[in-house]
Amino acid sequence: MAMNPAEHQNTWTLQQMVAGLPLFFVFFMWSFGSGGIQLARPLFALQITDSVFLVAVMVSITGTARIVSAPLAGFLTDRFGRKPLIMFGAGLRGAGSLGQFFVDSYTGFIVLEFFAQAGVSIFITGITVHTADITTRGNRGRFLAMRTLSGRVGQIAGPATGGLIASFLSLQHVFLFDSITKFTIVLVVLILIRESRPSTTTAQKAIPNRPRRSPFNLKPFMHMTFLALGASVVAGALLQQGITFNVLPVHASDNVGLTPGSLGILVSMAALLGVIVAYPNGMISDRWGRKFSLAPGLLILAIGTTALAMSPSYTALVLAMVAFGIGEGMTMGTTQAFVMDLAPSEGRGTFLGLWSLVRSISSVRIPLGIGGLYAAFNPQIAFLIATIWLAVSAILVITIAKESAGRNAERKR
Protein backbone atom coordinates (compact mmCIF):
# COMPACT_ATOMS: atom_id res chain seq x y z
CA MET A 1 0.00 0.00 0.00
CA ALA A 2 1.41 3.37 -1.00
CA MET A 3 2.02 5.68 1.94
CA ASN A 4 1.78 9.43 2.22
CA PRO A 5 5.32 10.91 2.28
CA ALA A 6 4.37 12.78 5.43
CA GLU A 7 4.01 9.42 7.15
CA HIS A 8 7.77 8.91 6.87
CA GLN A 9 9.00 12.33 7.95
CA ASN A 10 11.27 12.11 10.93
CA THR A 11 10.93 15.66 12.23
CA TRP A 12 10.41 16.55 15.88
CA THR A 13 10.79 20.30 16.19
CA LEU A 14 10.47 22.78 19.05
CA GLN A 15 7.31 24.07 17.38
CA GLN A 16 5.77 20.59 17.54
CA MET A 17 6.75 20.31 21.20
CA VAL A 18 5.10 23.63 22.02
CA ALA A 19 1.99 22.71 20.02
CA GLY A 20 1.76 19.47 22.00
CA LEU A 21 1.90 21.15 25.43
CA PRO A 22 -1.89 21.30 25.95
CA LEU A 23 -2.14 17.62 25.11
CA PHE A 24 0.74 16.71 27.44
CA PHE A 25 -1.01 18.74 30.16
CA VAL A 26 -4.16 16.67 29.55
CA PHE A 27 -2.17 13.44 29.99
CA PHE A 28 -0.70 14.80 33.22
CA MET A 29 -4.06 15.91 34.65
CA TRP A 30 -5.69 12.60 33.78
CA SER A 31 -3.03 10.59 35.62
CA PHE A 32 -2.92 13.15 38.44
CA GLY A 33 -6.59 12.66 39.29
CA SER A 34 -6.71 8.93 38.50
CA GLY A 35 -3.61 8.36 40.62
CA GLY A 36 -5.35 10.06 43.51
CA ILE A 37 -8.38 7.72 43.46
CA GLN A 38 -6.38 4.57 42.66
CA LEU A 39 -6.28 3.56 46.33
CA ALA A 40 -9.24 5.65 47.52
CA ARG A 41 -11.69 3.73 45.33
CA PRO A 42 -11.20 0.21 46.84
CA LEU A 43 -10.63 1.63 50.33
CA PHE A 44 -13.89 3.58 50.27
CA ALA A 45 -15.76 0.58 48.84
CA LEU A 46 -14.35 -1.54 51.67
CA GLN A 47 -15.31 1.15 54.18
CA ILE A 48 -18.98 1.13 53.18
CA THR A 49 -19.27 -2.66 52.70
CA ASP A 50 -16.71 -4.20 55.05
CA SER A 51 -16.34 -6.96 52.46
CA VAL A 52 -13.28 -7.67 50.33
CA PHE A 53 -15.43 -9.87 48.10
CA LEU A 54 -17.78 -6.99 47.28
CA VAL A 55 -14.77 -4.84 46.41
CA ALA A 56 -13.68 -7.53 43.94
CA VAL A 57 -17.21 -7.63 42.52
CA MET A 58 -17.04 -3.87 41.98
CA VAL A 59 -13.76 -4.19 40.07
CA SER A 60 -15.17 -6.95 37.85
CA ILE A 61 -18.47 -5.22 37.07
CA THR A 62 -16.96 -1.81 36.37
CA GLY A 63 -14.28 -3.41 34.19
CA THR A 64 -17.08 -4.71 31.98
CA ALA A 65 -18.11 -1.11 31.27
CA ARG A 66 -14.73 -0.45 29.66
CA ILE A 67 -15.03 -3.57 27.49
CA VAL A 68 -18.45 -2.53 26.18
CA SER A 69 -17.69 1.15 25.58
CA ALA A 70 -14.26 0.90 23.86
CA PRO A 71 -15.31 -0.28 20.37
CA LEU A 72 -18.39 1.96 20.38
CA ALA A 73 -16.25 4.98 21.25
CA GLY A 74 -13.87 4.24 18.39
CA PHE A 75 -16.73 4.05 15.88
CA LEU A 76 -18.21 7.32 17.18
CA THR A 77 -14.90 9.17 16.78
CA ASP A 78 -15.10 8.42 13.06
CA ARG A 79 -18.68 9.67 12.90
CA PHE A 80 -18.61 12.76 15.14
CA GLY A 81 -14.94 13.62 15.66
CA ARG A 82 -12.27 13.05 18.29
CA LYS A 83 -12.85 16.13 20.50
CA PRO A 84 -16.48 15.40 21.43
CA LEU A 85 -15.59 11.89 22.58
CA ILE A 86 -12.52 13.05 24.52
CA MET A 87 -14.57 15.71 26.34
CA PHE A 88 -17.51 13.37 26.91
CA GLY A 89 -15.28 10.63 28.35
CA ALA A 90 -13.46 13.01 30.71
CA GLY A 91 -16.75 14.66 31.70
CA LEU A 92 -18.40 11.29 32.40
CA ARG A 93 -15.51 10.24 34.64
CA GLY A 94 -15.64 13.64 36.36
CA ALA A 95 -19.41 13.41 36.89
CA GLY A 96 -19.04 9.91 38.31
CA SER A 97 -16.38 11.04 40.78
CA LEU A 98 -18.47 14.07 41.75
CA GLY A 99 -21.41 11.79 42.48
CA GLN A 100 -19.21 9.48 44.55
CA PHE A 101 -18.25 12.46 46.71
CA PHE A 102 -21.89 12.59 47.89
CA VAL A 103 -22.87 8.90 47.85
CA ASP A 104 -22.88 6.75 50.99
CA SER A 105 -24.20 3.40 49.73
CA TYR A 106 -22.50 0.53 47.94
CA THR A 107 -25.19 0.30 45.27
CA GLY A 108 -24.96 4.01 44.44
CA PHE A 109 -21.18 3.86 44.45
CA ILE A 110 -20.95 0.89 42.08
CA VAL A 111 -23.53 2.36 39.65
CA LEU A 112 -21.58 5.63 39.48
CA GLU A 113 -18.32 3.73 39.07
CA PHE A 114 -19.77 1.71 36.19
CA PHE A 115 -20.58 4.84 34.19
CA ALA A 116 -17.33 6.50 35.26
CA GLN A 117 -15.31 3.54 33.95
CA ALA A 118 -17.19 3.79 30.66
CA GLY A 119 -15.99 7.39 30.61
CA VAL A 120 -12.41 6.22 31.18
CA SER A 121 -12.60 3.91 28.16
CA ILE A 122 -14.22 6.57 25.96
CA PHE A 123 -11.57 9.14 26.90
CA ILE A 124 -8.64 6.77 26.36
CA THR A 125 -9.99 5.63 23.00
CA GLY A 126 -10.65 9.18 21.83
CA ILE A 127 -7.27 10.54 22.92
CA THR A 128 -5.51 7.55 21.33
CA VAL A 129 -7.20 8.16 17.98
CA HIS A 130 -6.39 11.89 18.21
CA THR A 131 -2.74 11.08 18.91
CA ALA A 132 -2.62 8.77 15.89
CA ASP A 133 -4.08 11.57 13.74
CA ILE A 134 -1.52 14.22 14.68
CA THR A 135 1.62 12.06 14.62
CA THR A 136 3.52 10.31 11.83
CA ARG A 137 5.52 7.12 11.66
CA GLY A 138 8.63 9.25 11.87
CA ASN A 139 7.87 11.00 15.16
CA ARG A 140 5.18 8.87 16.81
CA GLY A 141 7.59 7.04 19.13
CA ARG A 142 8.94 10.27 20.60
CA PHE A 143 5.50 11.84 20.94
CA LEU A 144 4.22 8.81 22.83
CA ALA A 145 7.34 8.92 24.99
CA MET A 146 6.42 12.49 25.98
CA ARG A 147 2.89 11.27 26.63
CA THR A 148 4.30 8.58 28.91
CA LEU A 149 6.49 11.10 30.72
CA SER A 150 3.55 13.44 31.30
CA GLY A 151 1.38 10.62 32.57
CA ARG A 152 4.07 9.19 34.84
CA VAL A 153 4.60 12.56 36.53
CA GLY A 154 0.87 12.59 37.26
CA GLN A 155 1.00 9.01 38.52
CA ILE A 156 3.74 9.97 40.96
CA ALA A 157 2.07 13.17 42.18
CA GLY A 158 -1.52 11.86 42.24
CA PRO A 159 -1.30 9.16 44.93
CA ALA A 160 0.64 11.46 47.24
CA THR A 161 -1.91 14.24 46.77
CA GLY A 162 -4.79 11.81 47.27
CA GLY A 163 -3.19 10.50 50.45
CA LEU A 164 -2.85 14.00 51.87
CA ILE A 165 -6.45 14.83 51.02
CA ALA A 166 -7.67 11.62 52.64
CA SER A 167 -5.56 12.30 55.75
CA PHE A 168 -6.62 15.90 56.30
CA LEU A 169 -10.20 15.72 54.94
CA SER A 170 -11.71 12.32 54.04
CA LEU A 171 -11.58 9.54 51.46
CA GLN A 172 -14.61 11.01 49.70
CA HIS A 173 -12.81 14.33 49.16
CA VAL A 174 -10.35 12.45 46.95
CA PHE A 175 -13.22 11.84 44.50
CA LEU A 176 -13.95 15.57 44.49
CA PHE A 177 -10.28 16.15 43.65
CA ASP A 178 -10.47 13.70 40.73
CA SER A 179 -13.65 15.36 39.49
CA ILE A 180 -11.92 18.75 39.39
CA THR A 181 -9.02 17.34 37.33
CA LYS A 182 -11.39 15.73 34.83
CA PHE A 183 -13.51 18.86 34.30
CA THR A 184 -10.28 20.83 33.89
CA ILE A 185 -9.42 18.45 31.03
CA VAL A 186 -12.79 19.17 29.40
CA LEU A 187 -12.07 22.91 29.43
CA VAL A 188 -8.52 22.51 28.09
CA VAL A 189 -9.66 20.26 25.23
CA LEU A 190 -12.54 22.59 24.40
CA ILE A 191 -10.38 25.73 24.26
CA LEU A 192 -6.87 24.63 23.26
CA ILE A 193 -7.06 21.41 21.23
CA ARG A 194 -8.22 21.29 17.62
CA GLU A 195 -10.30 18.59 16.02
CA SER A 196 -8.09 16.10 14.17
CA ARG A 197 -10.55 13.88 12.31
CA PRO A 198 -9.67 13.82 8.58
CA SER A 199 -12.25 15.43 6.33
CA THR A 200 -14.01 12.78 4.26
CA THR A 201 -15.48 15.42 1.94
CA THR A 202 -12.01 16.55 0.89
CA ALA A 203 -11.03 13.01 -0.06
CA GLN A 204 -14.23 12.54 -2.06
CA LYS A 205 -13.65 15.80 -3.96
CA ALA A 206 -10.10 14.72 -4.85
CA ILE A 207 -11.42 11.43 -6.29
CA PRO A 208 -15.08 12.00 -7.25
CA ASN A 209 -15.86 8.40 -8.24
CA ARG A 210 -14.09 6.86 -5.26
CA PRO A 211 -16.34 4.25 -3.60
CA ARG A 212 -17.22 4.85 0.02
CA ARG A 213 -15.46 2.34 2.26
CA SER A 214 -17.09 0.66 5.19
CA PRO A 215 -15.73 1.84 8.55
CA PHE A 216 -15.69 -1.80 9.68
CA ASN A 217 -12.54 -2.79 7.87
CA LEU A 218 -11.28 -5.83 9.71
CA LYS A 219 -8.46 -6.62 7.28
CA PRO A 220 -5.71 -5.10 9.49
CA PHE A 221 -6.77 -7.46 12.29
CA MET A 222 -5.99 -10.44 10.08
CA HIS A 223 -2.37 -9.31 9.71
CA MET A 224 0.25 -11.45 11.43
CA THR A 225 1.72 -8.30 12.95
CA PHE A 226 -1.54 -7.74 14.82
CA LEU A 227 -1.27 -11.26 16.28
CA ALA A 228 2.19 -10.42 17.64
CA LEU A 229 0.99 -7.09 19.03
CA GLY A 230 -2.02 -8.78 20.59
CA ALA A 231 0.33 -11.12 22.44
CA SER A 232 2.37 -8.09 23.51
CA VAL A 233 -0.59 -6.19 24.93
CA VAL A 234 -1.68 -9.29 26.85
CA ALA A 235 1.90 -9.47 28.17
CA GLY A 236 1.67 -5.86 29.32
CA ALA A 237 -1.62 -6.47 31.13
CA LEU A 238 -0.20 -9.66 32.62
CA LEU A 239 2.73 -7.72 34.04
CA GLN A 240 0.93 -4.61 35.30
CA GLN A 241 -2.55 -5.73 36.35
CA GLY A 242 -1.70 -9.40 36.82
CA ILE A 243 1.56 -9.14 38.76
CA THR A 244 2.58 -5.63 39.87
CA PHE A 245 -0.86 -4.52 41.11
CA ASN A 246 -2.25 -7.94 41.99
CA VAL A 247 -0.04 -10.75 43.32
CA LEU A 248 3.27 -8.91 43.84
CA PRO A 249 2.20 -7.09 47.05
CA VAL A 250 1.09 -10.41 48.57
CA HIS A 251 4.30 -12.15 47.44
CA ALA A 252 6.49 -9.33 48.80
CA SER A 253 4.74 -9.47 52.17
CA ASP A 254 4.26 -13.23 52.67
CA ASN A 255 7.37 -14.68 51.00
CA VAL A 256 9.95 -11.88 51.10
CA GLY A 257 8.89 -10.21 54.34
CA LEU A 258 8.74 -6.73 52.83
CA THR A 259 6.61 -3.97 54.36
CA PRO A 260 4.12 -2.05 52.16
CA GLY A 261 6.28 1.06 52.54
CA SER A 262 9.40 -0.72 51.29
CA LEU A 263 7.51 -2.22 48.35
CA GLY A 264 6.14 1.23 47.53
CA ILE A 265 9.68 2.55 47.29
CA LEU A 266 10.63 -0.24 44.87
CA VAL A 267 7.55 0.37 42.72
CA SER A 268 8.36 4.11 42.63
CA MET A 269 11.94 3.27 41.65
CA ALA A 270 10.63 1.15 38.77
CA ALA A 271 8.36 3.99 37.65
CA LEU A 272 11.30 6.40 37.72
CA LEU A 273 13.37 4.03 35.57
CA GLY A 274 10.48 3.89 33.13
CA VAL A 275 10.46 7.70 32.91
CA ILE A 276 14.22 7.78 32.27
CA VAL A 277 14.05 5.12 29.56
CA ALA A 278 10.89 6.31 27.76
CA TYR A 279 12.20 9.16 25.60
CA PRO A 280 15.50 7.55 24.49
CA ASN A 281 13.45 4.48 23.61
CA GLY A 282 11.09 6.66 21.56
CA MET A 283 14.06 7.98 19.61
CA ILE A 284 15.26 4.42 18.93
CA SER A 285 11.76 3.36 17.90
CA ASP A 286 11.43 6.22 15.39
CA ARG A 287 14.93 5.86 13.99
CA TRP A 288 15.44 2.08 13.84
CA GLY A 289 11.92 0.67 14.09
CA ARG A 290 9.34 -0.56 16.60
CA LYS A 291 10.63 -4.14 16.75
CA PHE A 292 14.09 -2.88 17.70
CA SER A 293 12.79 -1.64 21.06
CA LEU A 294 9.66 -3.76 21.65
CA ALA A 295 11.24 -7.23 21.46
CA PRO A 296 14.21 -6.44 23.77
CA GLY A 297 11.79 -4.76 26.21
CA LEU A 298 9.65 -7.90 26.40
CA LEU A 299 12.73 -10.03 27.00
CA ILE A 300 13.86 -7.72 29.81
CA LEU A 301 10.42 -8.08 31.41
CA ALA A 302 10.78 -11.86 31.10
CA ILE A 303 14.08 -11.65 32.99
CA GLY A 304 12.28 -9.82 35.81
CA THR A 305 9.57 -12.46 36.16
CA THR A 306 12.21 -15.20 35.94
CA ALA A 307 13.97 -13.67 38.96
CA LEU A 308 10.71 -13.79 40.92
CA ALA A 309 10.10 -17.42 39.90
CA MET A 310 13.59 -18.56 40.88
CA SER A 311 13.99 -16.98 44.30
CA PRO A 312 11.66 -15.46 46.94
CA SER A 313 14.38 -13.07 48.12
CA TYR A 314 14.83 -9.32 48.43
CA THR A 315 17.63 -9.38 45.84
CA ALA A 316 15.40 -11.13 43.31
CA LEU A 317 12.62 -8.62 44.01
CA VAL A 318 14.94 -5.66 43.43
CA LEU A 319 16.22 -7.21 40.18
CA ALA A 320 12.64 -7.79 39.06
CA MET A 321 11.59 -4.19 39.73
CA VAL A 322 14.61 -2.83 37.86
CA ALA A 323 13.72 -5.06 34.90
CA PHE A 324 10.05 -4.04 35.11
CA GLY A 325 10.91 -0.34 35.09
CA ILE A 326 13.25 -0.58 32.10
CA GLY A 327 11.06 -3.07 30.23
CA GLU A 328 7.85 -1.07 30.65
CA GLY A 329 9.63 2.08 29.54
CA MET A 330 10.60 0.26 26.35
CA THR A 331 7.33 -1.54 25.59
CA MET A 332 4.34 0.61 26.59
CA GLY A 333 4.74 3.47 24.14
CA THR A 334 6.24 1.26 21.44
CA THR A 335 3.25 -1.10 21.38
CA GLN A 336 0.90 1.87 21.05
CA ALA A 337 3.00 3.39 18.26
CA PHE A 338 3.10 0.05 16.44
CA VAL A 339 -0.70 -0.28 16.56
CA MET A 340 -1.18 3.32 15.41
CA ASP A 341 1.12 2.58 12.46
CA LEU A 342 -1.20 -0.26 11.44
CA ALA A 343 -4.39 1.79 11.76
CA PRO A 344 -5.91 2.67 8.36
CA SER A 345 -6.42 6.35 7.58
CA GLU A 346 -10.13 5.68 6.94
CA GLY A 347 -11.92 4.15 9.89
CA ARG A 348 -8.96 4.82 12.19
CA GLY A 349 -11.23 5.39 15.17
CA THR A 350 -13.11 2.13 14.64
CA PHE A 351 -9.84 0.21 14.31
CA LEU A 352 -8.31 1.70 17.46
CA GLY A 353 -11.60 1.26 19.32
CA LEU A 354 -11.52 -2.46 18.58
CA TRP A 355 -7.88 -2.50 19.66
CA SER A 356 -8.94 -0.86 22.95
CA LEU A 357 -11.41 -3.71 23.33
CA VAL A 358 -8.52 -6.21 23.20
CA ARG A 359 -6.60 -4.16 25.75
CA SER A 360 -9.62 -3.79 28.07
CA ILE A 361 -10.43 -7.51 28.01
CA SER A 362 -6.80 -8.27 28.85
CA SER A 363 -6.76 -5.78 31.74
CA VAL A 364 -9.93 -7.25 33.27
CA ARG A 365 -9.38 -10.98 32.73
CA ILE A 366 -5.62 -11.41 33.14
CA PRO A 367 -5.56 -10.51 36.88
CA LEU A 368 -8.12 -13.26 37.53
CA GLY A 369 -5.96 -15.82 35.72
CA ILE A 370 -2.70 -14.90 37.43
CA GLY A 371 -4.39 -14.60 40.81
CA GLY A 372 -5.97 -18.03 40.31
CA LEU A 373 -2.62 -19.64 39.45
CA TYR A 374 -0.99 -17.95 42.44
CA ALA A 375 -3.70 -19.19 44.83
CA ALA A 376 -4.22 -22.67 43.37
CA PHE A 377 -0.56 -23.61 42.96
CA ASN A 378 2.26 -21.35 44.18
CA PRO A 379 3.98 -18.06 43.32
CA GLN A 380 6.66 -19.79 41.24
CA ILE A 381 4.08 -21.27 38.85
CA ALA A 382 2.36 -17.90 38.36
CA PHE A 383 5.65 -16.11 37.67
CA LEU A 384 6.87 -18.92 35.40
CA ILE A 385 3.72 -18.72 33.27
CA ALA A 386 4.26 -14.96 33.00
CA THR A 387 7.87 -15.52 31.96
CA ILE A 388 6.87 -17.95 29.22
CA TRP A 389 4.21 -15.60 27.83
CA LEU A 390 6.58 -12.62 27.78
CA ALA A 391 9.28 -14.66 26.02
CA VAL A 392 6.82 -16.05 23.46
CA SER A 393 5.53 -12.51 22.80
CA ALA A 394 9.08 -11.33 22.11
CA ILE A 395 9.66 -14.25 19.71
CA LEU A 396 6.42 -13.46 17.86
CA VAL A 397 7.43 -9.81 17.48
CA ILE A 398 10.83 -10.83 16.13
CA THR A 399 9.60 -13.52 13.75
CA ILE A 400 6.17 -12.59 12.37
CA ALA A 401 5.66 -8.86 12.97
CA LYS A 402 6.36 -6.65 9.96
CA GLU A 403 8.34 -3.53 10.77
CA SER A 404 6.26 -0.37 10.34
CA ALA A 405 8.67 2.51 11.00
CA GLY A 406 12.30 3.58 11.00
CA ARG A 407 15.15 2.71 8.69
CA ASN A 408 14.43 -1.00 8.82
CA ALA A 409 10.95 -0.44 7.39
CA GLU A 410 12.23 1.98 4.72
CA ARG A 411 14.72 -0.58 3.41
CA LYS A 412 11.89 -3.05 2.79
CA ARG A 413 9.70 -0.62 0.85
C-alpha positions in Angstrom: 0.0 0.0 0.0 1.4 3.4 -1.0 2.0 5.7 1.9 1.8 9.4 2.2 5.3 10.9 2.3 4.4 12.8 5.4 4.0 9.4 7.1 7.8 8.9 6.9 9.0 12.3 7.9 11.3 12.1 10.9 10.9 15.7 12.2 10.4 16.5 15.9 10.8 20.3 16.2 10.5 22.8 19.0 7.3 24.1 17.4 5.8 20.6 17.5 6.8 20.3 21.2 5.1 23.6 22.0 2.0 22.7 20.0 1.8 19.5 22.0 1.9 21.1 25.4 -1.9 21.3 25.9 -2.1 17.6 25.1 0.7 16.7 27.4 -1.0 18.7 30.2 -4.2 16.7 29.5 -2.2 13.4 30.0 -0.7 14.8 33.2 -4.1 15.9 34.6 -5.7 12.6 33.8 -3.0 10.6 35.6 -2.9 13.1 38.4 -6.6 12.7 39.3 -6.7 8.9 38.5 -3.6 8.4 40.6 -5.4 10.1 43.5 -8.4 7.7 43.5 -6.4 4.6 42.7 -6.3 3.6 46.3 -9.2 5.6 47.5 -11.7 3.7 45.3 -11.2 0.2 46.8 -10.6 1.6 50.3 -13.9 3.6 50.3 -15.8 0.6 48.8 -14.4 -1.5 51.7 -15.3 1.2 54.2 -19.0 1.1 53.2 -19.3 -2.7 52.7 -16.7 -4.2 55.0 -16.3 -7.0 52.5 -13.3 -7.7 50.3 -15.4 -9.9 48.1 -17.8 -7.0 47.3 -14.8 -4.8 46.4 -13.7 -7.5 43.9 -17.2 -7.6 42.5 -17.0 -3.9 42.0 -13.8 -4.2 40.1 -15.2 -7.0 37.9 -18.5 -5.2 37.1 -17.0 -1.8 36.4 -14.3 -3.4 34.2 -17.1 -4.7 32.0 -18.1 -1.1 31.3 -14.7 -0.5 29.7 -15.0 -3.6 27.5 -18.4 -2.5 26.2 -17.7 1.2 25.6 -14.3 0.9 23.9 -15.3 -0.3 20.4 -18.4 2.0 20.4 -16.3 5.0 21.3 -13.9 4.2 18.4 -16.7 4.1 15.9 -18.2 7.3 17.2 -14.9 9.2 16.8 -15.1 8.4 13.1 -18.7 9.7 12.9 -18.6 12.8 15.1 -14.9 13.6 15.7 -12.3 13.1 18.3 -12.8 16.1 20.5 -16.5 15.4 21.4 -15.6 11.9 22.6 -12.5 13.1 24.5 -14.6 15.7 26.3 -17.5 13.4 26.9 -15.3 10.6 28.4 -13.5 13.0 30.7 -16.8 14.7 31.7 -18.4 11.3 32.4 -15.5 10.2 34.6 -15.6 13.6 36.4 -19.4 13.4 36.9 -19.0 9.9 38.3 -16.4 11.0 40.8 -18.5 14.1 41.8 -21.4 11.8 42.5 -19.2 9.5 44.5 -18.3 12.5 46.7 -21.9 12.6 47.9 -22.9 8.9 47.8 -22.9 6.7 51.0 -24.2 3.4 49.7 -22.5 0.5 47.9 -25.2 0.3 45.3 -25.0 4.0 44.4 -21.2 3.9 44.4 -20.9 0.9 42.1 -23.5 2.4 39.6 -21.6 5.6 39.5 -18.3 3.7 39.1 -19.8 1.7 36.2 -20.6 4.8 34.2 -17.3 6.5 35.3 -15.3 3.5 33.9 -17.2 3.8 30.7 -16.0 7.4 30.6 -12.4 6.2 31.2 -12.6 3.9 28.2 -14.2 6.6 26.0 -11.6 9.1 26.9 -8.6 6.8 26.4 -10.0 5.6 23.0 -10.7 9.2 21.8 -7.3 10.5 22.9 -5.5 7.5 21.3 -7.2 8.2 18.0 -6.4 11.9 18.2 -2.7 11.1 18.9 -2.6 8.8 15.9 -4.1 11.6 13.7 -1.5 14.2 14.7 1.6 12.1 14.6 3.5 10.3 11.8 5.5 7.1 11.7 8.6 9.2 11.9 7.9 11.0 15.2 5.2 8.9 16.8 7.6 7.0 19.1 8.9 10.3 20.6 5.5 11.8 20.9 4.2 8.8 22.8 7.3 8.9 25.0 6.4 12.5 26.0 2.9 11.3 26.6 4.3 8.6 28.9 6.5 11.1 30.7 3.6 13.4 31.3 1.4 10.6 32.6 4.1 9.2 34.8 4.6 12.6 36.5 0.9 12.6 37.3 1.0 9.0 38.5 3.7 10.0 41.0 2.1 13.2 42.2 -1.5 11.9 42.2 -1.3 9.2 44.9 0.6 11.5 47.2 -1.9 14.2 46.8 -4.8 11.8 47.3 -3.2 10.5 50.5 -2.8 14.0 51.9 -6.5 14.8 51.0 -7.7 11.6 52.6 -5.6 12.3 55.8 -6.6 15.9 56.3 -10.2 15.7 54.9 -11.7 12.3 54.0 -11.6 9.5 51.5 -14.6 11.0 49.7 -12.8 14.3 49.2 -10.4 12.4 46.9 -13.2 11.8 44.5 -14.0 15.6 44.5 -10.3 16.2 43.7 -10.5 13.7 40.7 -13.7 15.4 39.5 -11.9 18.7 39.4 -9.0 17.3 37.3 -11.4 15.7 34.8 -13.5 18.9 34.3 -10.3 20.8 33.9 -9.4 18.5 31.0 -12.8 19.2 29.4 -12.1 22.9 29.4 -8.5 22.5 28.1 -9.7 20.3 25.2 -12.5 22.6 24.4 -10.4 25.7 24.3 -6.9 24.6 23.3 -7.1 21.4 21.2 -8.2 21.3 17.6 -10.3 18.6 16.0 -8.1 16.1 14.2 -10.5 13.9 12.3 -9.7 13.8 8.6 -12.2 15.4 6.3 -14.0 12.8 4.3 -15.5 15.4 1.9 -12.0 16.5 0.9 -11.0 13.0 -0.1 -14.2 12.5 -2.1 -13.6 15.8 -4.0 -10.1 14.7 -4.9 -11.4 11.4 -6.3 -15.1 12.0 -7.2 -15.9 8.4 -8.2 -14.1 6.9 -5.3 -16.3 4.3 -3.6 -17.2 4.8 0.0 -15.5 2.3 2.3 -17.1 0.7 5.2 -15.7 1.8 8.6 -15.7 -1.8 9.7 -12.5 -2.8 7.9 -11.3 -5.8 9.7 -8.5 -6.6 7.3 -5.7 -5.1 9.5 -6.8 -7.5 12.3 -6.0 -10.4 10.1 -2.4 -9.3 9.7 0.2 -11.5 11.4 1.7 -8.3 12.9 -1.5 -7.7 14.8 -1.3 -11.3 16.3 2.2 -10.4 17.6 1.0 -7.1 19.0 -2.0 -8.8 20.6 0.3 -11.1 22.4 2.4 -8.1 23.5 -0.6 -6.2 24.9 -1.7 -9.3 26.9 1.9 -9.5 28.2 1.7 -5.9 29.3 -1.6 -6.5 31.1 -0.2 -9.7 32.6 2.7 -7.7 34.0 0.9 -4.6 35.3 -2.5 -5.7 36.4 -1.7 -9.4 36.8 1.6 -9.1 38.8 2.6 -5.6 39.9 -0.9 -4.5 41.1 -2.2 -7.9 42.0 0.0 -10.7 43.3 3.3 -8.9 43.8 2.2 -7.1 47.1 1.1 -10.4 48.6 4.3 -12.1 47.4 6.5 -9.3 48.8 4.7 -9.5 52.2 4.3 -13.2 52.7 7.4 -14.7 51.0 10.0 -11.9 51.1 8.9 -10.2 54.3 8.7 -6.7 52.8 6.6 -4.0 54.4 4.1 -2.1 52.2 6.3 1.1 52.5 9.4 -0.7 51.3 7.5 -2.2 48.3 6.1 1.2 47.5 9.7 2.6 47.3 10.6 -0.2 44.9 7.5 0.4 42.7 8.4 4.1 42.6 11.9 3.3 41.6 10.6 1.1 38.8 8.4 4.0 37.7 11.3 6.4 37.7 13.4 4.0 35.6 10.5 3.9 33.1 10.5 7.7 32.9 14.2 7.8 32.3 14.0 5.1 29.6 10.9 6.3 27.8 12.2 9.2 25.6 15.5 7.6 24.5 13.5 4.5 23.6 11.1 6.7 21.6 14.1 8.0 19.6 15.3 4.4 18.9 11.8 3.4 17.9 11.4 6.2 15.4 14.9 5.9 14.0 15.4 2.1 13.8 11.9 0.7 14.1 9.3 -0.6 16.6 10.6 -4.1 16.8 14.1 -2.9 17.7 12.8 -1.6 21.1 9.7 -3.8 21.7 11.2 -7.2 21.5 14.2 -6.4 23.8 11.8 -4.8 26.2 9.6 -7.9 26.4 12.7 -10.0 27.0 13.9 -7.7 29.8 10.4 -8.1 31.4 10.8 -11.9 31.1 14.1 -11.6 33.0 12.3 -9.8 35.8 9.6 -12.5 36.2 12.2 -15.2 35.9 14.0 -13.7 39.0 10.7 -13.8 40.9 10.1 -17.4 39.9 13.6 -18.6 40.9 14.0 -17.0 44.3 11.7 -15.5 46.9 14.4 -13.1 48.1 14.8 -9.3 48.4 17.6 -9.4 45.8 15.4 -11.1 43.3 12.6 -8.6 44.0 14.9 -5.7 43.4 16.2 -7.2 40.2 12.6 -7.8 39.1 11.6 -4.2 39.7 14.6 -2.8 37.9 13.7 -5.1 34.9 10.1 -4.0 35.1 10.9 -0.3 35.1 13.3 -0.6 32.1 11.1 -3.1 30.2 7.8 -1.1 30.6 9.6 2.1 29.5 10.6 0.3 26.3 7.3 -1.5 25.6 4.3 0.6 26.6 4.7 3.5 24.1 6.2 1.3 21.4 3.3 -1.1 21.4 0.9 1.9 21.0 3.0 3.4 18.3 3.1 0.0 16.4 -0.7 -0.3 16.6 -1.2 3.3 15.4 1.1 2.6 12.5 -1.2 -0.3 11.4 -4.4 1.8 11.8 -5.9 2.7 8.4 -6.4 6.4 7.6 -10.1 5.7 6.9 -11.9 4.2 9.9 -9.0 4.8 12.2 -11.2 5.4 15.2 -13.1 2.1 14.6 -9.8 0.2 14.3 -8.3 1.7 17.5 -11.6 1.3 19.3 -11.5 -2.5 18.6 -7.9 -2.5 19.7 -8.9 -0.9 22.9 -11.4 -3.7 23.3 -8.5 -6.2 23.2 -6.6 -4.2 25.7 -9.6 -3.8 28.1 -10.4 -7.5 28.0 -6.8 -8.3 28.9 -6.8 -5.8 31.7 -9.9 -7.2 33.3 -9.4 -11.0 32.7 -5.6 -11.4 33.1 -5.6 -10.5 36.9 -8.1 -13.3 37.5 -6.0 -15.8 35.7 -2.7 -14.9 37.4 -4.4 -14.6 40.8 -6.0 -18.0 40.3 -2.6 -19.6 39.4 -1.0 -18.0 42.4 -3.7 -19.2 44.8 -4.2 -22.7 43.4 -0.6 -23.6 43.0 2.3 -21.4 44.2 4.0 -18.1 43.3 6.7 -19.8 41.2 4.1 -21.3 38.8 2.4 -17.9 38.4 5.6 -16.1 37.7 6.9 -18.9 35.4 3.7 -18.7 33.3 4.3 -15.0 33.0 7.9 -15.5 32.0 6.9 -18.0 29.2 4.2 -15.6 27.8 6.6 -12.6 27.8 9.3 -14.7 26.0 6.8 -16.0 23.5 5.5 -12.5 22.8 9.1 -11.3 22.1 9.7 -14.3 19.7 6.4 -13.5 17.9 7.4 -9.8 17.5 10.8 -10.8 16.1 9.6 -13.5 13.7 6.2 -12.6 12.4 5.7 -8.9 13.0 6.4 -6.7 10.0 8.3 -3.5 10.8 6.3 -0.4 10.3 8.7 2.5 11.0 12.3 3.6 11.0 15.2 2.7 8.7 14.4 -1.0 8.8 10.9 -0.4 7.4 12.2 2.0 4.7 14.7 -0.6 3.4 11.9 -3.1 2.8 9.7 -0.6 0.9 
